């Protein structure tokens, strides 16, 4: 058939059609193959976007519906394009081989050697091949025959005039079941886990250090969640990341956190520690108090920023979670875990001929078993196998279709952990949209789910030995030693707690920010020396907030009365009030109001009158010490002199008695003198008074 006839078909379907060179070849479906772990071929290298770029694929097929593939082509004018439909892939290995251009099988339909220069393009320069899907009969020019449910490879090959292949790409067409397809089936649950995280975002000085690339990745994650806001999935935010983003929103006038809050509303949000922890190490150090503190801080941070209550039901294991750490998680509300496939030993291909998409229990030794599912890392790798989002999404959709048809009578599910690479987010968005949007007239093949719903839906795999539910152990690292870090952490936290008794916790660079540094310090992403810099940062923040209170030199104070007040001056260099205790000590003064006085020092200079009572006269020293209200931190000290010119109480009494005695004595003496003067001198009696000295004559 000529190109002119092909263009006539374009007018009929308003799509770019092609000439039929070989009709139905009648090839049989591909032979079934198992998908034991580790047997997949290498993924195809990304298609050269300068030659052939896949722009969109409508791959969900149902009889009576339309499938299409759009692409941009930058090939020599004399190049040709061949489109071929191949037998359905009978298993995961054959599907992966097909993507790699291997074992495609003889085409069942083939549209060959279409002149590249003559292919119709839309206003965006896109060539689009579209076909109606039929399930029986002989296909017409613009039809594809997909007789059974399954995944069918469709190849596009660009060749030069000599027939040498310039490029080949394979897309997947997923034939959905309909009511006419008599089969026992259960939709495959697809649980996607999206992390909202980045590197450690808060620096040892309390500043936010998210770089442009980090913010770009978080922006891409937010856009992904917004794009799929109607699709069930699970979000796992790092609380410290959210706190840093909220701070940036405030300083930069951005709105990333409110957008995230809207995008996660109604979705499952996983609880997590404030920063990632080496759980095994903290449990081995018998520091479950730190685990609890991190959990509590994480719950508060997520609640404050996203206005949601995270759920502790699910946990993603890593190599730091040993059996003791798992027990600690269970004690804190975790009822089910997702285990990375890399931490699990491969299952026997004889016992499990297809990929395990059922639940199992994890156990290691005589400990409580926990319900588990494994991640499907091959899905993640396939999502990142091309830098063309439409192509990457289509490859994963085809892989999910193969898994859905592996054993459709069982309730099964897969967990896809979204890659951190923002370049994959567009592909993931397209994939989730396709998973959640079956074609009209189709029976559900996929069930987008949260982790909680996945665990509620899937059935458990049977133990091949007949011992009930399959139990598996996982690989974990031996707990590392934390050394003296927990002790140093406790000291820093105590210092921050003391700081909190002095100032409003929310003041800039106040106790809340200092405490935040002690929460970031245990971050497992940090090296040991980096953790200590956070404790040093907390100490420095406390020092800067407490060194602001001073006791200037005081002039000597003179007391002229036994009871008086003495003025003391203090300075507070902070822009906010500071609560302190003033401790006074002196051997010759009493303090009626107590020798410890609570002060609330306003910014600037404060004058405080202290009531005193002198116990002696003279000059003596008085010690004035400022300390934190809990008495743990000495802030400032000074010694000044007090001179007392007032008598003591005993001196006043003795002086009074002496004065009274002298007054009485002088009074009696004056009375006697006046009486003698009135009476005159005494006459002699002639007899000498004994003892009188007498003169004797010759």
VMD Tcl script that draws the C-alpha trace (Angstrom):
set ca {
  {0.00 0.00 0.00}
  {1.35 3.42 -0.85}
  {1.96 6.36 1.40}
  {-1.04 8.04 -0.28}
  {-3.27 5.28 1.08}
  {-1.70 5.70 4.49}
  {-2.55 9.40 4.50}
  {-6.09 8.47 3.60}
  {-6.20 6.38 6.77}
  {-4.91 9.39 8.70}
  {-7.96 11.34 7.63}
  {-10.25 8.56 8.86}
  {-8.78 8.38 12.39}
  {-7.37 11.92 12.64}
  {-4.12 10.30 13.65}
  {-0.83 9.60 11.92}
  {-1.34 6.13 10.47}
  {1.00 3.91 8.49}
  {0.88 1.48 5.57}
  {0.30 -2.18 6.33}
  {3.15 -4.20 4.82}
  {2.64 -7.53 6.59}
  {-0.71 -8.49 8.06}
  {-1.30 -10.75 11.01}
  {1.55 -13.22 11.19}
  {-0.25 -15.57 13.53}
  {2.64 -15.90 15.91}
  {1.89 -17.60 19.18}
  {2.07 -15.75 22.47}
  {5.43 -15.74 24.19}
  {6.40 -18.68 26.34}
  {5.80 -18.17 30.04}
  {8.94 -17.36 32.01}
  {9.62 -16.99 35.68}
  {11.00 -13.92 37.38}
  {13.27 -15.17 40.09}
  {15.37 -12.37 41.50}
  {18.62 -11.52 39.79}
  {17.76 -12.93 36.35}
  {16.72 -9.80 34.50}
  {18.74 -8.65 31.49}
  {20.36 -5.25 31.45}
  {17.98 -2.43 30.77}
  {18.17 -0.80 27.36}
  {20.31 2.27 27.10}
  {18.32 5.53 27.00}
  {17.13 6.41 23.52}
  {19.04 9.24 21.89}
  {16.58 12.15 22.23}
  {18.21 13.86 19.24}
  {16.96 11.06 17.00}
  {13.83 9.50 18.50}
  {12.04 10.95 21.51}
  {8.89 9.30 22.87}
  {6.52 12.10 23.88}
  {3.42 10.17 24.95}
  {2.06 6.63 25.04}
  {-1.59 5.70 25.51}
  {-0.86 2.08 26.37}
  {-3.97 0.88 28.23}
  {-5.72 -1.29 25.69}
  {-9.25 -2.63 25.68}
  {-11.19 -3.96 22.68}
  {-12.88 -1.05 20.96}
  {-10.47 1.44 22.46}
  {-7.52 3.23 20.90}
  {-3.81 2.99 21.73}
  {-1.25 5.42 20.44}
  {2.39 6.38 20.60}
  {3.72 9.83 19.86}
  {7.32 10.70 19.10}
  {9.58 13.37 17.70}
  {11.88 12.26 14.94}
  {15.06 14.02 13.86}
  {16.29 11.57 11.25}
  {17.75 12.02 7.77}
  {15.00 12.59 5.17}
  {15.76 9.27 3.49}
  {15.42 7.32 6.76}
  {12.49 5.00 7.29}
  {10.42 3.99 10.33}
  {9.05 0.51 10.98}
  {6.38 -0.24 13.58}
  {5.89 -3.85 14.69}
  {3.59 -5.56 17.19}
  {5.13 -8.58 18.89}
  {3.66 -11.53 20.83}
  {2.71 -10.83 24.39}
  {5.45 -11.22 26.97}
  {4.83 -14.34 28.99}
  {6.66 -13.30 32.11}
  {8.86 -10.69 33.67}
  {12.11 -11.96 32.17}
  {10.75 -12.05 28.64}
  {9.28 -8.60 29.11}
  {12.63 -7.18 30.22}
  {14.33 -8.92 27.36}
  {11.82 -7.38 24.98}
  {12.61 -3.91 26.32}
  {16.25 -4.66 25.64}
  {15.37 -5.63 22.06}
  {15.96 -9.32 22.78}
  {13.60 -12.27 22.16}
  {10.86 -10.08 20.78}
  {9.56 -12.91 18.63}
  {8.31 -12.64 15.07}
  {5.97 -9.65 14.60}
  {2.27 -10.39 14.57}
  {1.70 -7.14 12.67}
  {4.22 -4.95 10.95}
  {4.06 -1.50 9.36}
  {7.37 -1.24 7.52}
  {9.73 1.25 5.93}
  {7.62 4.36 6.26}
  {9.47 7.39 4.83}
  {10.48 9.53 7.77}
  {10.24 12.75 5.78}
  {6.62 12.07 4.82}
  {5.23 11.20 8.24}
  {2.57 13.74 9.30}
  {3.44 15.89 12.30}
  {1.25 18.02 14.53}
  {1.93 21.65 15.48}
  {4.43 20.48 18.10}
  {6.33 18.40 15.56}
  {5.03 15.12 17.01}
  {4.37 12.06 14.87}
  {1.59 9.96 16.38}
  {0.59 6.44 15.41}
  {-2.84 5.43 16.72}
  {-4.67 2.14 16.37}
  {-8.03 0.73 17.32}
  {-7.76 -2.41 19.47}
  {-9.60 -5.57 18.45}
  {-9.62 -8.96 20.16}
  {-10.49 -11.20 17.21}
  {-10.71 -11.25 13.45}
  {-8.33 -9.85 10.87}
  {-7.04 -6.36 11.65}
  {-7.67 -3.57 9.21}
  {-5.17 -0.89 8.29}
  {-5.51 1.09 11.52}
  {-6.20 -1.77 13.94}
  {-4.11 -3.90 16.26}
  {-5.11 -7.41 17.22}
  {-4.61 -8.09 20.95}
  {-6.49 -11.37 21.39}
  {-5.70 -12.02 25.06}
  {-5.04 -10.07 28.22}
  {-1.38 -9.44 28.75}
  {1.48 -7.11 27.84}
  {2.41 -6.72 24.17}
  {5.69 -5.13 23.01}
  {5.41 -2.58 20.20}
  {8.72 -1.68 18.55}
  {9.65 1.43 16.56}
  {12.77 1.12 14.44}
  {14.53 3.89 12.51}
  {16.82 2.73 9.69}
  {18.92 4.38 7.00}
  {18.42 3.67 3.27}
  {20.85 0.74 3.49}
  {18.72 -0.90 6.15}
  {21.18 -0.22 8.97}
  {19.31 0.43 12.22}
  {19.83 3.92 13.60}
  {17.68 3.45 16.69}
  {15.02 1.13 18.13}
  {12.68 1.66 21.04}
  {10.12 -0.74 22.47}
  {6.96 0.40 24.25}
  {4.45 -1.78 26.05}
  {0.74 -2.12 25.35}
  {-1.21 -3.46 28.33}
  {-4.38 -5.31 27.37}
  {-6.85 -4.85 30.23}
  {-9.47 -7.46 31.12}
  {-13.14 -6.89 30.30}
  {-16.31 -8.55 31.48}
  {-16.04 -10.86 28.49}
  {-12.68 -12.18 29.65}
  {-13.63 -15.06 31.90}
  {-10.87 -15.16 34.48}
  {-10.52 -15.17 38.22}
  {-8.56 -12.11 39.13}
  {-7.76 -9.60 41.83}
  {-6.39 -6.12 41.01}
  {-2.72 -5.65 41.80}
  {-2.34 -3.15 44.65}
  {0.28 -0.53 43.82}
  {1.52 1.36 46.87}
  {3.83 4.27 46.14}
  {6.00 5.73 48.88}
  {7.17 9.30 48.30}
  {9.85 10.80 50.54}
  {9.86 14.52 51.25}
  {13.45 14.90 52.34}
  {16.88 16.20 51.53}
  {20.29 16.42 53.18}
  {20.59 17.79 56.70}
  {18.93 21.17 56.28}
  {19.78 23.04 59.50}
  {23.38 24.10 60.09}
  {25.19 24.12 63.47}
  {24.53 27.86 63.77}
  {20.79 27.35 63.27}
  {20.65 28.65 59.70}
  {19.00 26.78 56.83}
  {21.49 25.36 54.34}
  {19.29 23.84 51.64}
  {21.01 24.58 48.33}
  {19.43 25.33 45.00}
  {19.54 21.70 43.85}
  {17.98 20.53 47.12}
  {15.19 23.06 46.85}
  {14.68 22.13 43.21}
  {14.25 18.48 44.19}
  {11.76 19.39 46.92}
  {9.89 21.60 44.47}
  {9.71 18.65 42.05}
  {8.42 16.37 44.80}
  {5.77 18.93 45.72}
  {4.71 19.22 42.09}
  {4.46 15.42 41.87}
  {2.19 15.28 44.93}
  {0.07 18.11 43.56}
  {-0.23 16.44 40.18}
  {-1.39 13.18 41.77}
  {-3.45 14.67 44.61}
  {-6.44 12.44 43.84}
  {-4.38 9.25 43.76}
  {-3.81 7.26 46.98}
  {-0.17 7.01 48.01}
  {1.94 7.32 51.15}
  {4.14 10.29 52.04}
  {7.14 10.00 54.34}
  {8.46 13.45 55.26}
  {11.61 14.12 57.22}
  {10.38 16.49 59.97}
  {13.64 18.46 60.06}
  {13.29 19.13 56.33}
  {9.78 20.52 56.83}
  {10.94 22.80 59.64}
  {13.71 24.17 57.41}
  {11.29 24.70 54.51}
  {8.83 26.52 56.75}
  {11.64 28.84 57.85}
  {12.57 29.53 54.24}
  {8.93 30.23 53.40}
  {8.91 32.86 56.13}
  {12.16 34.55 55.13}
  {11.81 34.25 51.35}
  {8.08 34.71 51.01}
  {7.63 31.30 49.33}
  {4.76 28.87 49.84}
  {6.28 25.40 49.55}
  {5.03 24.13 52.91}
  {1.40 25.28 52.39}
  {1.47 23.59 48.99}
  {2.77 20.40 50.57}
  {0.07 20.59 53.23}
  {-2.62 20.80 50.56}
  {-1.04 17.97 48.56}
  {-0.87 15.52 51.49}
  {-4.31 16.27 52.91}
  {-6.28 13.05 53.17}
  {-3.28 10.87 52.40}
  {-1.34 8.53 54.62}
  {1.62 10.33 56.15}
  {4.19 8.14 57.87}
  {5.58 9.09 61.26}
  {9.34 9.38 61.48}
  {11.98 10.58 63.89}
  {12.92 14.26 63.70}
  {16.07 13.28 61.83}
  {17.04 9.84 60.55}
  {18.51 7.79 63.39}
  {20.83 4.84 63.60}
  {18.13 3.01 65.53}
  {20.22 -0.07 66.27}
  {22.96 2.03 67.86}
  {20.59 4.00 70.10}
  {18.71 0.90 71.21}
  {21.98 -0.93 71.90}
  {23.11 2.04 74.00}
  {19.88 1.69 76.04}
  {18.84 5.17 74.99}
  {15.22 4.62 74.08}
  {14.56 8.00 75.67}
  {16.29 9.60 72.70}
  {14.22 7.51 70.29}
  {11.06 8.72 72.04}
  {12.26 12.31 72.04}
  {12.95 12.12 68.31}
  {9.55 10.55 67.61}
  {7.73 13.16 69.67}
  {9.60 16.03 68.03}
  {8.90 14.54 64.61}
  {5.17 14.22 65.27}
  {5.01 17.81 66.49}
  {6.97 19.18 63.53}
  {4.81 17.41 60.93}
  {1.62 18.41 62.72}
  {2.70 22.05 62.93}
  {3.82 22.33 59.31}
  {1.44 20.06 57.38}
  {-1.57 20.06 59.76}
  {-1.78 16.26 59.66}
  {-1.28 13.54 62.23}
  {1.34 11.05 61.01}
  {0.69 7.33 61.49}
  {3.21 5.06 63.17}
  {1.71 1.89 61.71}
  {4.26 1.47 58.88}
  {8.04 1.66 58.83}
  {10.61 1.35 56.06}
  {13.45 -0.80 57.39}
  {17.07 0.01 56.74}
  {20.25 -1.81 57.69}
  {20.44 -0.06 61.07}
  {17.27 -1.81 62.27}
  {18.28 -5.01 64.01}
  {15.82 -7.26 65.90}
  {16.13 -5.22 69.10}
  {15.45 -2.01 67.19}
  {12.47 -3.64 65.49}
  {11.12 -4.58 68.90}
  {11.49 -0.94 69.94}
  {9.57 0.17 66.85}
  {6.78 -2.31 67.55}
  {6.56 -1.05 71.12}
  {6.05 2.42 69.66}
  {3.14 1.53 67.42}
  {4.70 0.01 64.29}
  {2.63 -2.96 63.13}
  {3.98 -3.53 59.61}
  {7.25 -2.98 57.82}
  {8.46 -2.50 54.27}
  {11.76 -4.27 53.68}
  {14.08 -3.23 50.84}
  {14.60 -6.21 48.57}
  {18.37 -5.79 48.91}
  {18.12 -6.72 52.61}
  {16.34 -10.02 51.87}
  {17.88 -13.22 50.57}
  {16.53 -14.27 47.16}
  {13.75 -16.81 47.28}
  {14.04 -20.19 45.64}
  {12.85 -20.07 42.04}
  {11.47 -23.59 42.50}
  {9.27 -22.50 45.41}
  {8.45 -19.05 44.04}
  {8.44 -19.17 40.23}
  {7.20 -15.58 39.94}
  {8.06 -12.37 41.74}
  {6.75 -12.39 45.31}
  {3.91 -9.89 45.47}
  {2.35 -11.20 48.68}
  {2.98 -10.45 52.30}
  {5.17 -12.39 54.71}
  {6.48 -12.08 58.25}
  {9.94 -10.90 59.21}
  {11.64 -12.58 62.12}
  {15.17 -13.01 63.37}
  {15.56 -15.21 66.37}
  {12.98 -15.67 69.14}
  {11.38 -12.27 68.66}
  {7.91 -11.13 67.73}
  {7.15 -11.55 64.05}
  {5.97 -8.50 62.13}
  {3.89 -8.31 58.93}
  {6.04 -7.28 55.98}
  {6.23 -6.65 52.26}
  {9.31 -6.07 50.16}
  {10.09 -3.17 47.91}
  {10.32 -3.80 44.20}
  {13.62 -2.18 43.33}
  {13.38 -3.36 39.73}
  {10.40 -1.07 39.23}
  {12.46 1.82 40.58}
  {15.39 1.01 38.32}
  {13.09 0.79 35.33}
  {11.56 4.16 36.21}
  {15.03 5.66 35.99}
  {16.02 3.75 32.84}
  {15.24 6.63 30.48}
  {15.39 10.39 30.66}
  {12.20 10.47 28.58}
  {9.34 10.52 31.13}
  {6.71 9.04 28.82}
  {8.96 6.13 27.88}
  {10.07 5.42 31.46}
  {6.48 5.51 32.71}
  {5.38 3.16 29.94}
  {8.11 0.67 30.76}
  {7.05 0.50 34.40}
  {3.37 0.27 33.46}
  {4.17 -2.74 31.29}
  {6.14 -4.34 34.12}
  {3.22 -3.83 36.49}
  {0.97 -5.43 33.89}
  {3.21 -8.50 33.79}
  {3.10 -8.72 37.61}
  {-0.68 -8.30 37.60}
  {-1.06 -11.29 35.29}
  {1.51 -13.50 37.08}
  {-1.07 -14.96 39.46}
  {-4.22 -12.85 39.18}
  {-6.37 -15.03 41.45}
  {-4.39 -13.98 44.56}
  {-4.58 -10.70 46.41}
  {-1.19 -9.20 45.72}
  {0.61 -5.89 45.78}
  {3.86 -4.10 45.12}
  {5.63 -1.22 46.85}
  {7.36 1.36 44.69}
  {9.63 3.72 46.62}
  {9.93 6.87 44.54}
  {13.55 7.66 43.64}
  {15.11 10.76 45.18}
  {16.14 11.91 41.71}
  {13.70 14.66 40.67}
  {14.31 13.71 37.04}
  {12.11 10.67 37.62}
  {9.17 12.60 39.08}
  {7.57 13.42 35.73}
  {7.72 9.77 34.77}
  {6.26 8.74 38.12}
  {3.46 11.24 37.72}
  {2.58 9.81 34.32}
  {2.78 6.28 35.67}
  {0.49 6.93 38.64}
  {-2.02 8.67 36.41}
  {-2.06 5.67 34.08}
  {-2.37 3.20 36.98}
  {-5.30 5.14 38.42}
  {-7.09 5.64 35.07}
  {-8.19 2.37 33.42}
  {-9.64 2.63 29.91}
  {-13.39 2.81 29.46}
  {-14.97 -0.61 29.47}
  {-12.08 -2.28 31.30}
  {-12.15 -4.21 34.54}
  {-9.69 -2.89 37.17}
  {-6.20 -4.27 36.74}
  {-4.44 -2.03 39.27}
  {-5.46 -0.65 42.65}
  {-3.53 2.48 43.73}
  {-3.14 2.16 47.49}
  {-1.60 3.57 50.63}
  {0.66 1.30 52.65}
  {-2.07 0.70 55.22}
  {-4.51 -0.28 52.51}
  {-1.93 -2.50 50.84}
  {-1.40 -4.47 54.03}
  {-5.15 -4.74 54.55}
  {-5.62 -5.99 50.99}
  {-2.86 -8.45 50.17}
  {-2.78 -12.04 51.34}
  {0.21 -13.69 52.95}
  {2.46 -16.08 51.09}
  {2.48 -19.68 52.28}
  {5.64 -21.22 53.64}
  {6.80 -23.88 51.16}
  {7.51 -26.14 54.14}
  {3.85 -26.03 55.08}
  {4.47 -24.15 58.32}
  {1.92 -21.42 57.73}
  {2.86 -17.88 56.72}
  {6.21 -17.42 55.02}
  {8.79 -16.07 57.45}
  {11.96 -14.34 56.31}
  {14.94 -12.83 58.05}
  {16.64 -9.68 56.88}
  {20.22 -8.52 56.78}
  {21.19 -5.81 59.25}
  {24.39 -4.18 60.34}
  {25.79 -4.79 63.83}
  {25.01 -1.82 66.09}
  {27.70 0.82 66.00}
  {29.07 2.40 69.16}
  {27.96 5.92 69.95}
  {30.91 6.41 72.29}
  {30.59 9.41 74.59}
  {28.21 11.23 72.29}
  {25.04 10.46 74.33}
  {26.71 11.90 77.45}
  {27.75 15.00 75.54}
  {24.23 15.28 74.16}
  {22.75 15.11 77.66}
  {25.09 17.87 78.86}
  {24.13 20.11 75.96}
  {20.42 19.47 76.57}
  {20.78 20.31 80.27}
  {22.46 23.58 79.34}
  {19.62 24.38 76.97}
  {17.07 23.53 79.68}
  {18.83 26.00 81.98}
  {18.69 28.62 79.23}
  {14.95 28.02 78.98}
  {14.49 29.08 82.63}
  {15.93 32.49 81.77}
  {14.21 33.67 78.60}
  {11.09 33.16 76.57}
  {11.84 29.96 74.57}
  {10.73 31.55 71.29}
  {13.09 34.53 71.30}
  {15.51 34.64 68.34}
  {18.44 32.29 68.92}
  {16.67 31.24 72.09}
  {16.13 27.87 73.78}
  {13.93 26.50 71.00}
  {16.61 26.99 68.37}
  {19.34 25.72 70.68}
  {17.24 22.66 71.47}
  {16.68 22.17 67.75}
  {20.44 21.79 67.29}
  {20.46 19.01 69.90}
  {17.69 17.31 67.92}
  {19.65 17.54 64.69}
  {22.92 16.38 66.27}
  {22.03 12.61 66.32}
  {21.31 12.67 62.56}
  {22.60 9.43 61.06}
  {23.53 11.34 57.91}
  {26.25 13.18 59.84}
  {29.75 12.00 60.67}
  {30.79 11.83 64.32}
  {32.75 15.09 64.24}
  {29.85 16.83 62.48}
  {27.48 15.75 65.25}
  {29.73 17.34 67.84}
  {29.70 20.63 65.94}
  {25.94 20.77 66.49}
  {26.40 20.36 70.24}
  {29.05 23.07 70.14}
  {26.60 25.23 68.21}
  {23.98 24.76 70.93}
  {26.54 25.66 73.61}
  {27.54 28.77 71.67}
  {23.92 29.82 71.28}
  {23.37 29.48 75.03}
  {26.57 31.37 75.80}
  {25.55 34.21 73.50}
  {22.16 34.40 75.18}
  {23.46 34.35 78.75}
  {26.58 36.51 78.52}
  {24.33 39.52 77.96}
  {23.72 40.02 81.70}
  {26.37 42.02 83.56}
  {26.96 43.36 87.08}
  {28.84 46.64 86.65}
  {31.28 47.88 89.31}
  {29.30 49.38 92.20}
  {30.41 52.45 94.21}
  {30.84 52.06 97.96}
  {27.54 52.43 99.80}
  {27.27 54.19 103.18}
  {24.53 53.23 105.64}
  {23.57 55.87 108.21}
  {20.82 53.83 109.72}
  {20.58 50.30 110.93}
  {17.86 49.46 108.37}
  {18.17 50.84 104.88}
  {18.20 49.96 101.16}
  {21.18 49.78 98.92}
  {20.92 50.37 95.13}
  {22.40 47.85 92.73}
  {22.70 48.32 88.97}
  {22.54 45.57 86.32}
  {22.75 45.64 82.53}
  {20.93 43.39 80.08}
  {22.37 43.70 76.58}
  {19.72 41.45 75.01}
  {16.66 42.93 73.24}
  {14.38 40.93 75.54}
  {13.90 40.37 79.25}
  {16.08 37.89 81.09}
  {15.10 36.10 84.30}
  {17.91 35.63 86.82}
  {18.46 34.98 90.51}
  {20.56 37.44 92.53}
  {22.44 35.71 95.35}
  {23.80 38.07 98.08}
  {26.31 37.24 100.81}
  {27.82 39.37 103.59}
  {29.05 38.67 107.13}
  {27.82 42.02 108.58}
  {24.53 42.52 106.67}
  {21.20 40.80 106.84}
  {18.74 40.73 103.92}
  {15.14 40.80 105.13}
  {13.83 39.86 101.69}
  {16.08 36.80 101.53}
  {19.59 36.37 100.28}
  {18.33 35.06 96.88}
  {16.18 37.51 94.95}
  {14.36 36.78 91.69}
  {14.88 39.47 89.06}
  {13.33 40.01 85.64}
  {15.79 42.32 83.93}
  {14.41 44.41 81.11}
  {16.67 45.35 78.20}
  {19.18 48.04 79.12}
  {20.12 49.16 82.62}
  {18.07 48.17 85.65}
  {18.37 49.66 89.17}
  {17.26 47.42 92.01}
  {16.83 48.53 95.65}
  {17.87 45.82 98.10}
  {16.62 46.00 101.70}
  {19.40 45.42 104.24}
  {19.91 45.49 107.99}
  {23.32 46.30 109.50}
  {24.65 44.15 112.31}
  {27.76 46.26 112.99}
  {29.41 49.46 112.07}
  {32.42 49.69 109.84}
  {33.25 48.82 106.23}
  {32.73 45.28 104.87}
  {32.35 43.52 101.48}
  {29.11 42.28 99.91}
  {29.17 39.59 97.20}
  {26.53 39.81 94.44}
  {26.20 36.80 92.13}
  {23.79 36.46 89.19}
  {22.82 32.91 88.23}
  {20.16 31.08 86.31}
  {16.87 30.44 88.14}
  {17.67 26.73 88.42}
  {21.03 27.59 90.00}
  {23.01 25.57 87.44}
  {24.67 28.41 85.58}
  {26.74 31.25 87.07}
  {26.24 34.35 84.93}
  {28.07 37.27 86.54}
  {29.52 38.30 89.89}
  {30.87 41.38 91.63}
  {31.91 42.50 95.10}
  {31.22 45.98 96.50}
  {31.80 47.73 99.85}
  {29.24 48.86 102.40}
  {30.14 51.30 105.20}
  {27.86 51.48 108.23}
  {27.98 54.49 110.59}
  {24.94 53.42 112.59}
  {25.31 51.73 116.00}
  {24.39 48.28 116.48}
  {21.49 47.48 118.87}
  {23.76 46.43 121.81}
  {25.85 49.58 121.56}
  {22.77 51.75 121.84}
  {21.69 49.92 125.01}
  {25.13 50.18 126.68}
  {25.46 53.86 125.79}
  {22.08 54.54 127.27}
  {22.95 52.78 130.56}
  {26.27 54.62 130.86}
  {24.64 57.97 130.21}
  {21.99 57.32 132.87}
  {24.61 56.35 135.43}
  {26.69 59.49 134.81}
  {23.62 61.69 134.99}
  {22.65 60.18 138.37}
  {26.18 60.58 139.82}
  {26.52 64.19 138.73}
  {23.12 64.98 140.04}
  {23.83 63.66 143.57}
  {27.21 65.46 143.72}
  {25.64 68.84 142.85}
  {23.00 68.40 145.58}
  {25.64 67.73 148.30}
  {27.75 70.76 147.36}
  {24.78 73.13 147.51}
  {23.73 71.78 150.95}
  {27.18 72.38 152.52}
  {27.27 75.93 151.29}
  {23.96 76.68 152.97}
  {25.01 75.15 156.37}
  {28.47 76.83 156.69}
  {31.79 75.37 158.10}
  {31.72 72.89 161.07}
  {33.08 74.08 164.63}
  {36.00 72.14 166.20}
  {35.29 69.98 169.36}
  {38.77 70.28 170.95}
  {39.43 66.67 170.61}
  {41.55 65.75 167.78}
  {40.08 63.49 165.30}
  {41.86 60.24 165.26}
  {44.36 60.23 162.52}
  {44.63 63.99 162.31}
  {48.10 65.22 162.08}
  {48.75 67.93 164.96}
  {51.39 70.45 165.47}
  {53.41 69.95 168.87}
  {55.01 73.00 170.96}
  {58.62 73.27 172.38}
}
mol new
graphics top color blue
foreach p $ca { graphics top sphere $p radius 0.5 }
foreach p [lrange $ca 0 end-1] q [lrange $ca 1 end] { graphics top cylinder $p $q radius 0.2 }
display resetview
